Amino acid sequence: MVEVTKAGITLHGFNEFLTNKESLNSLQDLQKTFKIEIDQQILKLQGDTNPLSVKGRQYLRWIRKQSEKGYYLLPHDNAVGLLKKNLKVFFIIGLHRPNELIENLFENEFCLELHNIASLKKGEGYKVMKKIFNSVNV
């Protein structure tokens, strides 16, 4: 079952969600609210030169830009859900510090982590994921 709540979106049954008109209306309402919250966070970090704040601001701007590139933005715990507006792909990503055991593999002190991905057609999720991760400059 997929649930859209003020706290975010949970994914258990992607197909059922897409056929429920009420869920799609809730999704659009949540999208508007979440975009406002992202804009407020970007403004809050404006002018802060702390490296963590700079990275956070870059990440939030990149996330916000995805809404203009054909994705719904949805809060999900410490991450962000991106649902393609054609409703064929949903994935959850987050900006995190890498685990100590593998941090030497990363050039930056943060990494973009894929938490979950679901698609209606095999291979669709991979194509979108590849495109998204190639566009990241955070």
Legacy VTK file of the C-alpha trace (Angstrom):
# vtk DataFile Version 3.0
C-alpha trace
ASCII
DATASET POLYDATA
POINTS 138 float
0.000 0.000 0.000
1.221 3.501 -0.804
0.296 6.180 1.669
0.624 9.905 1.178
0.562 11.749 4.493
1.833 15.099 5.746
4.944 13.226 6.904
5.637 11.915 3.413
5.035 8.926 1.225
5.425 5.249 1.977
5.689 2.708 -0.802
3.963 -0.686 -0.597
2.034 -1.272 -3.809
2.974 1.247 -6.442
0.365 0.058 -8.995
-2.592 0.396 -6.603
-1.552 3.930 -5.717
-1.557 5.060 -9.341
-5.165 4.032 -9.869
-6.490 5.836 -6.791
-7.683 9.349 -7.739
-7.810 10.470 -4.089
-4.159 9.462 -3.580
-3.099 11.463 -6.627
-4.922 14.563 -5.319
-3.204 14.165 -1.938
0.099 13.828 -3.749
-0.373 17.112 -5.590
-1.317 18.918 -2.363
1.709 17.516 -0.562
3.916 18.529 -3.509
2.937 22.190 -3.142
3.583 22.227 0.602
6.917 20.427 0.302
8.220 22.808 -2.390
7.464 25.738 -0.078
9.334 24.005 2.759
12.362 23.387 0.514
12.371 27.055 -0.554
12.264 28.118 3.104
15.208 25.840 3.945
17.241 27.249 1.036
16.564 30.791 2.280
17.540 29.789 5.822
20.922 28.478 4.569
21.535 31.521 2.340
24.755 33.328 3.261
25.972 30.560 5.614
29.539 29.662 4.584
29.766 26.514 6.715
30.703 23.685 4.256
27.823 21.559 5.532
25.350 24.388 4.876
26.798 25.045 1.420
26.411 21.345 0.482
22.906 21.280 1.928
21.905 24.365 -0.046
23.306 22.873 -3.294
21.426 19.627 -2.661
18.144 21.410 -1.911
18.458 23.560 -5.047
19.125 20.446 -7.112
16.113 18.683 -5.555
13.900 21.734 -6.158
15.015 21.862 -9.789
13.788 18.298 -10.302
10.213 19.534 -9.867
10.734 21.615 -13.010
12.168 18.595 -14.832
9.118 16.383 -14.540
9.105 15.038 -10.975
6.858 15.363 -7.963
8.919 16.000 -4.820
7.801 14.211 -1.682
9.235 14.154 1.847
10.358 10.765 3.109
12.119 10.516 6.498
15.670 11.892 5.981
15.356 11.678 2.213
13.260 12.884 -0.715
10.916 10.886 -2.888
10.894 11.695 -6.586
7.878 10.515 -8.564
8.055 10.989 -12.310
5.050 13.044 -13.383
4.141 10.372 -15.941
3.759 8.167 -12.812
5.992 5.401 -14.175
8.913 5.646 -11.731
9.273 6.445 -8.041
12.515 6.540 -6.111
13.797 7.819 -2.797
17.197 9.492 -2.472
19.060 11.210 0.320
22.259 13.163 0.860
24.288 11.393 3.537
27.782 11.003 4.877
29.258 7.695 3.695
29.766 4.896 6.195
33.214 4.985 7.864
34.110 1.640 6.296
33.813 3.005 2.747
34.321 6.755 3.137
37.779 6.543 1.515
36.056 5.578 -1.754
34.386 8.997 -1.990
35.934 12.281 -3.079
33.416 14.330 -1.090
32.302 13.978 2.484
28.714 13.422 1.291
27.135 10.971 -1.118
23.762 10.743 -2.804
22.195 7.479 -1.691
19.401 5.615 -3.439
17.053 4.277 -0.743
14.367 2.696 -2.903
13.173 2.514 -6.502
9.992 1.220 -8.131
8.819 1.318 -11.728
5.896 0.055 -13.769
8.059 -1.241 -16.613
11.280 -3.205 -16.277
14.292 -1.009 -17.045
12.402 2.275 -16.697
13.695 2.884 -13.184
17.283 2.187 -14.223
17.090 4.708 -17.082
15.699 7.434 -14.845
18.133 6.660 -12.028
21.082 6.837 -14.417
19.886 10.174 -15.822
19.313 11.655 -12.356
22.628 10.532 -10.881
24.531 11.798 -13.921
22.960 15.237 -13.470
23.994 15.592 -9.806
26.657 18.124 -8.975
26.354 18.212 -5.213
LINES 1 139
138 0 1 2 3 4 5 6 7 8 9 10 11 12 13 14 15 16 17 18 19 20 21 22 23 24 25 26 27 28 29 30 31 32 33 34 35 36 37 38 39 40 41 42 43 44 45 46 47 48 49 50 51 52 53 54 55 56 57 58 59 60 61 62 63 64 65 66 67 68 69 70 71 72 73 74 75 76 77 78 79 80 81 82 83 84 85 86 87 88 89 90 91 92 93 94 95 96 97 98 99 100 101 102 103 104 105 106 107 108 109 110 111 112 113 114 115 116 117 118 119 120 121 122 123 124 125 126 127 128 129 130 131 132 133 134 135 136 137
